[in-house]
Amino acid sequence: MRIAELLERQRPVFSFEFFPPKTDEGQATLRNTLEVLKDDEPDYVSVTYGAGGTTRNRTVEITKTIKRDFGIEAMAHLSCVGEPRERLVELLDEIAAAGIQNVLALRGDPPRGEKRWQPHPGGLSYSVELIRLIKERFDFCVGAAGFPEVHLDAPDRASDLRYAKEKVEAGADFLITQLFFDNEAYFDYVEAARDVGIDVAIIPGIMPITNYGQIHRFTDMCGATIPADLERQLNGRADDPEAVAELGVAYATLQCSDLLARGAPGVHFYTLNRSPATRAILAALRAAHPWTRAKAAV
């Protein structure tokens, strides 16, 4: 099913994001995670796209496996990194042939070890160009990225919002946000997006904190900030991995509950290919159903 149709038919929509493993051990871990998480009946699952050739071919294969073997609706990520236009079309043909209806169109981050993003000589420079290519030649439901704390390469919020609007005007059917830990950043972003005419669903992206060092690497890489009070609590548990993970699950549960109670259309979980944290959060949300208290959708 097309994700835009899911968002019209029901609220909230829950989704999980995975990345293609580089090793056989990682493949086994991901498959075990999928076996467990399928019982939680996610509305769809997405698979990221490796930069620099690292896992790009596995993205399509894993997305096909999720849909075929697990019976879960799937979305393939596709980025402009390291690919000529012709190869992007080939990948889209392969995705379409597998019966996958949803694609998340991204510019992509620089490959590991490179500080600046450079387009392929025969490729595309911006995600909006990829969205146009998809919409001109295919019938996918297309998602794009949104940035509550402003994209690292954007000079300011106004510029970032103008570009987000270009993506919607090019054919993006919904937005999924970069991870964030302050819900006001999300709601401020949604309000500002509506003010400039962006009218598609904006799904919050949530990453449960499960590892002290890891979350700081992620936030440094993407420009997300950790609120001072949360940072203080994390620092006090830095030497106790179990306590960090417990705090992370508790914080993400509260965060998601508040988002849904205030009208967010769903939650997109960045799972890091592990199931316990996401399963605990989702179970708590479904038990408490905070969305029934939502006064208005955002």
One Martini backbone bead per residue (centre of mass of N, CA, C, O) as a GRO file, in nm:
protein
  298
    1MET     BB    1   0.100   0.034   0.017
    2ARG     BB    2   0.056   0.359   0.024
    3ILE     BB    3   0.150   0.589   0.255
    4ALA     BB    4  -0.054   0.811   0.193
    5GLU     BB    5  -0.299   0.620   0.240
    6LEU     BB    6  -0.241   0.549   0.532
    7LEU     BB    7  -0.258   0.847   0.639
    8GLU     BB    8  -0.562   0.875   0.552
    9ARG     BB    9  -0.684   0.613   0.705
   10GLN     BB   10  -0.474   0.654   0.956
   11ARG     BB   11  -0.430   0.709   1.318
   12PRO     BB   12  -0.151   0.605   1.364
   13VAL     BB   13   0.178   0.568   1.215
   14PHE     BB   14   0.404   0.292   1.214
   15SER     BB   15   0.769   0.288   1.186
   16PHE     BB   16   1.067   0.132   1.050
   17GLU     BB   17   1.429   0.156   1.053
   18PHE     BB   18   1.684   0.030   0.835
   19PHE     BB   19   2.003  -0.122   0.771
   20PRO     BB   20   2.236  -0.251   0.570
   21PRO     BB   21   2.437  -0.494   0.617
   22LYS     BB   22   2.791  -0.594   0.585
   23THR     BB   23   2.733  -0.870   0.727
   24ASP     BB   24   2.632  -1.183   0.815
   25GLU     BB   25   2.573  -1.112   1.107
   26GLY     BB   26   2.397  -0.868   1.043
   27GLN     BB   27   2.186  -1.021   0.883
   28ALA     BB   28   2.092  -1.200   1.117
   29THR     BB   29   2.004  -0.973   1.305
   30LEU     BB   30   1.792  -0.850   1.118
   31ARG     BB   31   1.614  -1.099   1.084
   32ASN     BB   32   1.549  -1.132   1.384
   33THR     BB   33   1.418  -0.855   1.415
   34LEU     BB   34   1.193  -0.899   1.205
   35GLU     BB   35   1.061  -1.144   1.338
   36VAL     BB   36   0.975  -0.978   1.588
   37LEU     BB   37   0.845  -0.707   1.464
   38LYS     BB   38   0.608  -0.829   1.301
   39ASP     BB   39   0.425  -0.869   1.562
   40ASP     BB   40   0.386  -0.540   1.577
   41GLU     BB   41   0.267  -0.427   1.316
   42PRO     BB   42   0.381  -0.249   1.107
   43ASP     BB   43   0.300  -0.036   0.847
   44TYR     BB   44   0.616   0.009   0.793
   45VAL     BB   45   0.934  -0.029   0.617
   46SER     BB   46   1.269   0.091   0.609
   47VAL     BB   47   1.561   0.132   0.382
   48THR     BB   48   1.864   0.219   0.357
   49TYR     BB   49   2.134   0.403   0.181
   50GLY     BB   50   2.444   0.343   0.080
   51ALA     BB   51   2.737   0.497   0.060
   52GLY     BB   52   2.984   0.434  -0.169
   53GLY     BB   53   2.879   0.116  -0.211
   54THR     BB   54   2.836  -0.044   0.057
   55THR     BB   55   2.480  -0.107   0.046
   56ARG     BB   56   2.302  -0.051  -0.209
   57ASN     BB   57   2.224  -0.340  -0.313
   58ARG     BB   58   2.083  -0.432  -0.041
   59THR     BB   59   1.842  -0.250  -0.025
   60VAL     BB   60   1.664  -0.388  -0.236
   61GLU     BB   61   1.675  -0.677  -0.126
   62ILE     BB   62   1.559  -0.619   0.157
   63THR     BB   63   1.298  -0.488   0.069
   64LYS     BB   64   1.192  -0.739  -0.078
   65THR     BB   65   1.201  -0.932   0.166
   66ILE     BB   66   1.002  -0.785   0.349
   67LYS     BB   67   0.760  -0.814   0.154
   68ARG     BB   68   0.777  -1.122   0.084
   69ASP     BB   69   0.855  -1.274   0.373
   70PHE     BB   70   0.686  -1.066   0.588
   71GLY     BB   71   0.442  -0.884   0.483
   72ILE     BB   72   0.564  -0.590   0.466
   73GLU     BB   73   0.562  -0.282   0.418
   74ALA     BB   74   0.778  -0.097   0.187
   75MET     BB   75   1.077   0.124   0.188
   76ALA     BB   76   1.298   0.279  -0.029
   77HIS     BB   77   1.596   0.414  -0.034
   78LEU     BB   78   1.724   0.712  -0.217
   79SER     BB   79   2.026   0.841  -0.353
   80CYS     BB   80   2.272   1.054  -0.516
   81VAL     BB   81   2.512   0.900  -0.425
   82GLY     BB   82   2.736   0.780  -0.664
   83GLU     BB   83   2.518   0.830  -0.907
   84PRO     BB   84   2.396   0.797  -1.198
   85ARG     BB   85   2.108   0.843  -1.357
   86GLU     BB   86   2.088   0.558  -1.487
   87ARG     BB   87   2.113   0.398  -1.218
   88LEU     BB   88   1.863   0.511  -1.080
   89VAL     BB   89   1.667   0.395  -1.287
   90GLU     BB   90   1.739   0.099  -1.243
   91LEU     BB   91   1.659   0.088  -0.945
   92LEU     BB   92   1.364   0.172  -0.989
   93ASP     BB   93   1.291  -0.065  -1.167
   94GLU     BB   94   1.350  -0.282  -0.952
   95ILE     BB   95   1.151  -0.182  -0.740
   96ALA     BB   96   0.897  -0.201  -0.916
   97ALA     BB   97   0.925  -0.510  -0.989
   98ALA     BB   98   0.883  -0.585  -0.668
   99GLY     BB   99   0.620  -0.406  -0.570
  100ILE     BB  100   0.721  -0.134  -0.483
  101GLN     BB  101   0.563   0.192  -0.379
  102ASN     BB  102   0.808   0.312  -0.197
  103VAL     BB  103   1.004   0.625  -0.171
  104LEU     BB  104   1.301   0.771  -0.040
  105ALA     BB  105   1.417   1.094  -0.119
  106LEU     BB  106   1.771   1.170  -0.137
  107ARG     BB  107   2.072   1.308  -0.132
  108GLY     BB  108   2.274   1.268   0.096
  109ASP     BB  109   2.567   1.180   0.236
  110PRO     BB  110   2.875   1.171   0.279
  111PRO     BB  111   3.105   0.971   0.260
  112ARG     BB  112   3.309   0.817   0.442
  113GLY     BB  113   3.570   1.066   0.499
  114GLU     BB  114   3.385   1.293   0.388
  115LYS     BB  115   3.294   1.637   0.422
  116ARG     BB  116   3.193   1.679   0.127
  117TRP     BB  117   2.948   1.717  -0.102
  118GLN     BB  118   2.938   1.527  -0.414
  119PRO     BB  119   2.848   1.494  -0.719
  120HIS     BB  120   2.796   1.316  -0.974
  121PRO     BB  121   2.881   1.384  -1.294
  122GLY     BB  122   2.598   1.207  -1.388
  123GLY     BB  123   2.412   1.334  -1.174
  124LEU     BB  124   2.273   1.453  -0.878
  125SER     BB  125   2.235   1.730  -0.635
  126TYR     BB  126   1.923   1.692  -0.550
  127SER     BB  127   1.631   1.574  -0.422
  128VAL     BB  128   1.438   1.724  -0.616
  129GLU     BB  129   1.551   1.583  -0.869
  130LEU     BB  130   1.470   1.298  -0.784
  131ILE     BB  131   1.169   1.346  -0.761
  132ARG     BB  132   1.125   1.425  -1.055
  133LEU     BB  133   1.226   1.165  -1.179
  134ILE     BB  134   1.019   0.980  -1.049
  135LYS     BB  135   0.753   1.130  -1.143
  136GLU     BB  136   0.814   1.113  -1.457
  137ARG     BB  137   0.864   0.764  -1.459
  138PHE     BB  138   0.681   0.703  -1.199
  139ASP     BB  139   0.443   0.544  -0.936
  140PHE     BB  140   0.537   0.658  -0.670
  141CYS     BB  141   0.558   0.696  -0.338
  142VAL     BB  142   0.694   1.000  -0.194
  143GLY     BB  143   0.954   1.073   0.018
  144ALA     BB  144   1.093   1.310   0.259
  145ALA     BB  145   1.292   1.540   0.422
  146GLY     BB  146   1.305   1.682   0.754
  147PHE     BB  147   1.421   1.985   0.965
  148PRO     BB  148   1.380   2.103   1.279
  149GLU     BB  149   1.712   2.207   1.297
  150VAL     BB  150   1.826   2.224   1.034
  151HIS     BB  151   2.020   2.191   0.788
  152LEU     BB  152   2.359   2.200   0.768
  153ASP     BB  153   2.347   2.346   0.463
  154ALA     BB  154   2.167   2.558   0.576
  155PRO     BB  155   2.153   2.897   0.654
  156ASP     BB  156   1.835   2.868   0.725
  157ARG     BB  157   1.506   2.821   0.784
  158ALA     BB  158   1.387   2.954   0.531
  159SER     BB  159   1.555   2.792   0.326
  160ASP     BB  160   1.468   2.511   0.419
  161LEU     BB  161   1.161   2.554   0.360
  162ARG     BB  162   1.182   2.614   0.061
  163TYR     BB  163   1.295   2.335  -0.009
  164ALA     BB  164   1.065   2.167   0.102
  165LYS     BB  165   0.853   2.286  -0.090
  166GLU     BB  166   0.988   2.188  -0.350
  167LYS     BB  167   0.949   1.888  -0.288
  168VAL     BB  168   0.640   1.897  -0.287
  169GLU     BB  169   0.605   2.025  -0.573
  170ALA     BB  170   0.757   1.772  -0.709
  171GLY     BB  171   0.596   1.514  -0.521
  172ALA     BB  172   0.591   1.495  -0.227
  173ASP     BB  173   0.377   1.315   0.010
  174PHE     BB  174   0.595   1.323   0.248
  175LEU     BB  175   0.748   1.365   0.574
  176ILE     BB  176   1.060   1.296   0.740
  177THR     BB  177   1.234   1.338   1.018
  178GLN     BB  178   1.475   1.416   1.186
  179LEU     BB  179   1.615   1.374   1.460
  180PHE     BB  180   1.483   1.438   1.799
  181PHE     BB  181   1.436   1.578   2.160
  182ASP     BB  182   1.248   1.832   2.094
  183ASN     BB  183   0.919   1.886   2.040
  184GLU     BB  184   0.918   2.190   1.972
  185ALA     BB  185   1.076   2.163   1.712
  186TYR     BB  186   0.855   2.015   1.560
  187PHE     BB  187   0.610   2.211   1.596
  188ASP     BB  188   0.753   2.456   1.477
  189TYR     BB  189   0.802   2.328   1.201
  190VAL     BB  190   0.511   2.272   1.121
  191GLU     BB  191   0.410   2.562   1.140
  192ALA     BB  192   0.611   2.679   0.932
  193ALA     BB  193   0.525   2.494   0.699
  194ARG     BB  194   0.230   2.588   0.683
  195ASP     BB  195   0.298   2.894   0.629
  196VAL     BB  196   0.440   2.805   0.334
  197GLY     BB  197   0.245   2.550   0.216
  198ILE     BB  198   0.283   2.284   0.369
  199ASP     BB  199   0.045   1.989   0.350
  200VAL     BB  200   0.187   1.749   0.441
  201ALA     BB  201   0.288   1.500   0.611
  202ILE     BB  202   0.470   1.507   0.936
  203ILE     BB  203   0.701   1.280   1.046
  204PRO     BB  204   0.840   1.173   1.325
  205GLY     BB  205   1.179   1.114   1.418
  206ILE     BB  206   1.289   0.838   1.631
  207MET     BB  207   1.569   0.788   1.867
  208PRO     BB  208   1.655   0.567   2.077
  209ILE     BB  209   1.849   0.556   2.352
  210THR     BB  210   2.130   0.298   2.388
  211ASN     BB  211   2.402   0.483   2.349
  212TYR     BB  212   2.618   0.715   2.440
  213GLY     BB  213   2.826   0.744   2.205
  214GLN     BB  214   2.636   0.710   1.962
  215ILE     BB  215   2.446   0.961   1.998
  216HIS     BB  216   2.678   1.168   1.965
  217ARG     BB  217   2.756   1.093   1.681
  218PHE     BB  218   2.484   1.149   1.547
  219THR     BB  219   2.445   1.447   1.632
  220ASP     BB  220   2.706   1.552   1.506
  221MET     BB  221   2.633   1.464   1.210
  222CYS     BB  222   2.320   1.609   1.198
  223GLY     BB  223   2.263   1.853   1.427
  224ALA     BB  224   2.150   1.752   1.674
  225THR     BB  225   2.000   1.805   1.993
  226ILE     BB  226   2.051   1.789   2.347
  227PRO     BB  227   1.904   1.845   2.610
  228ALA     BB  228   2.027   1.941   2.908
  229ASP     BB  229   1.874   1.744   3.096
  230LEU     BB  230   1.939   1.490   2.934
  231GLU     BB  231   2.245   1.517   2.935
  232ARG     BB  232   2.276   1.499   3.241
  233GLN     BB  233   2.156   1.213   3.272
  234LEU     BB  234   2.356   1.072   3.084
  235ASN     BB  235   2.620   1.147   3.228
  236GLY     BB  236   2.534   0.991   3.499
  237ARG     BB  237   2.534   0.704   3.298
  238ALA     BB  238   2.792   0.650   3.114
  239ASP     BB  239   2.896   0.378   3.292
  240ASP     BB  240   2.582   0.262   3.232
  241PRO     BB  241   2.433   0.109   2.978
  242GLU     BB  242   2.162   0.021   3.101
  243ALA     BB  243   2.076   0.302   3.206
  244VAL     BB  244   2.075   0.441   2.934
  245ALA     BB  245   1.858   0.262   2.801
  246GLU     BB  246   1.633   0.315   3.005
  247LEU     BB  247   1.621   0.618   2.958
  248GLY     BB  248   1.570   0.610   2.652
  249VAL     BB  249   1.294   0.469   2.666
  250ALA     BB  250   1.150   0.666   2.852
  251TYR     BB  251   1.188   0.922   2.683
  252ALA     BB  252   1.062   0.821   2.414
  253THR     BB  253   0.784   0.761   2.529
  254LEU     BB  254   0.718   1.049   2.614
  255GLN     BB  255   0.765   1.180   2.343
  256CYS     BB  256   0.553   1.017   2.179
  257SER     BB  257   0.307   1.078   2.351
  258ASP     BB  258   0.312   1.384   2.300
  259LEU     BB  259   0.297   1.384   1.995
  260LEU     BB  260   0.023   1.225   1.971
  261ALA     BB  261  -0.149   1.412   2.162
  262ARG     BB  262  -0.070   1.664   1.945
  263GLY     BB  263  -0.111   1.519   1.632
  264ALA     BB  264   0.070   1.326   1.527
  265PRO     BB  265   0.067   1.085   1.257
  266GLY     BB  266   0.326   0.951   1.395
  267VAL     BB  267   0.608   0.708   1.393
  268HIS     BB  268   0.962   0.705   1.322
  269PHE     BB  269   1.189   0.446   1.375
  270TYR     BB  270   1.524   0.434   1.475
  271THR     BB  271   1.660   0.112   1.533
  272LEU     BB  272   1.948  -0.010   1.459
  273ASN     BB  273   1.861  -0.323   1.428
  274ARG     BB  274   1.680  -0.318   1.691
  275SER     BB  275   1.411  -0.422   1.922
  276PRO     BB  276   1.361  -0.361   2.232
  277ALA     BB  277   1.305  -0.055   2.244
  278THR     BB  278   1.078  -0.035   2.034
  279ARG     BB  279   0.886  -0.241   2.162
  280ALA     BB  280   0.843  -0.097   2.432
  281ILE     BB  281   0.731   0.167   2.322
  282LEU     BB  282   0.497   0.057   2.151
  283ALA     BB  283   0.349  -0.089   2.378
  284ALA     BB  284   0.294   0.162   2.552
  285LEU     BB  285   0.133   0.321   2.339
  286ARG     BB  286  -0.092   0.103   2.291
  287ALA     BB  287  -0.188   0.108   2.589
  288ALA     BB  288  -0.239   0.439   2.605
  289HIS     BB  289  -0.340   0.592   2.356
  290PRO     BB  290  -0.271   0.922   2.310
  291TRP     BB  291  -0.429   0.998   2.040
  292THR     BB  292  -0.716   1.029   2.178
  293ARG     BB  293  -0.618   1.334   2.280
  294ALA     BB  294  -0.623   1.463   2.019
  295LYS     BB  295  -0.726   1.774   1.876
  296ALA     BB  296  -0.509   1.788   1.629
  297ALA     BB  297  -0.374   1.770   1.335
  298VAL     BB  298  -0.026   1.821   1.178
   0.00000   0.00000   0.00000
